[in-house]
Amino acid sequence: MNRRNFFKSIPAAALPLGLTGAPAAGAARLRSAICAYSFREQLKNKTMSYDDIVRLAVETGIDGLDLTVYWFPNTSDEFLLPLRRLAFRNSVDLYSISVRTEMCRPTPQEQAAEVATIKGWVDAAEKLGAGHIRVFGGRVPQGATDEQAADWCAEVLKRGGEYAGKHGVILGLENHGGITSRAERIIQIVKKVDSPWVAVNLDTGNFNSDPWTQIEMCIPHAVNVQVKAEMRGPDGKKAAGDWERVTRMLVKGGYRGYLALEYEAAEPAPTAVPRLVRQLHALTRKYSA
């Protein structure tokens, strides 16, 4: 039986996402992860290294890491390749890196500089074996309208996405204030770019109002999802993150991929993160096929 006839013989409900063009019923596939940003203080003061975070993933049973790059000493092969090797030898997926970008740039020169920055990080992601980069839309420049800023952001993202796609890397635009404060605007930008290599990095703790509606809107466009120890309720006040509700919504919406803890609460990360990621790991297993 050839490949085409093999897939024709399988019921549509049994086929995975991407083979029928829609998520298969009951075919959730979720994996747990840690954002390196959770250990920003330790990375900043050098009491922890990125190697240590790989080892923590092993100790806690976490599947993957989203490596916030802010404290990389450099992007040389001497730093990136041993880190990739360590992760591979410990069966930890360095699936994503998180970078700073400001894509609401009004002039061609500024846009070109921002695209060049994205390209540099695509090259670094490729060396680490990461298939995703979290990027920021940035702030609306003074005197500009939201519509203008959204167009500038889309232009930079489109050009960055063209380069990323040639290297097998997806750019995930995060809901991170500024031009990406609201789900409607994020989705508008991603649709305008119209690339299979540009999507949404959904931070479920970043919406300041009406979070559940906005999370639900973003799920069909999400390629990576972050959870927080604390989330804002409909009244805008912070409370303990409802990860169970988030996960049920993701499963219902057909999301497949990582749930990454980005820890920002008051308890020191070295004690809080191991406890929380064990909960997260158990939750992803509970809802995955």
Number of C-alpha atoms within 10 A of each C-alpha: 7 6 7 8 9 9 15 10 9 10 8 15 14 14 18 17 17 9 11 13 9 13 22 17 15 14 20 23 17 23 20 26 31 30 23 26 20 22 23 18 13 16 19 13 10 11 10 15 17 18 13 12 19 26 16 16 23 16 11 16 17 24 21 24 25 26 27 21 18 16 16 15 9 12 16 11 12 9 13 19 16 13 17 19 14 14 22 14 8 12 15 21 20 23 21 28 26 23 16 15 16 17 28 29 25 16 9 12 10 15 21 15 14 21 21 16 15 26 19 13 18 28 17 20 26 17 16 24 21 23 19 27 27 24 23 25 29 23 20 24 15 6 6 11 10 16 13 15 23 25 19 22 27 24 21 25 32 22 18 23 29 19 20 27 17 11 16 16 24 28 32 27 27 27 29 21 16 17 23 24 19 21 20 12 16 25 21 15 27 23 14 15 22 14 16 12 24 28 28 26 26 27 23 24 21 21 25 18 16 14 21 16 12 18 23 17 15 24 21 15 20 23 23 28 26 22 25 22 20 19 21 21 19 14 10 13 11 14 11 12 17 15 19 13 10 18 21 12 16 24 20 16 17 19 23 21 18 23 29 26 25 22 25 16 13 8 10 14 18 13 9 15 22 18 12 18 22 15 14 24 20 15 18 21 14 11 18 14 10
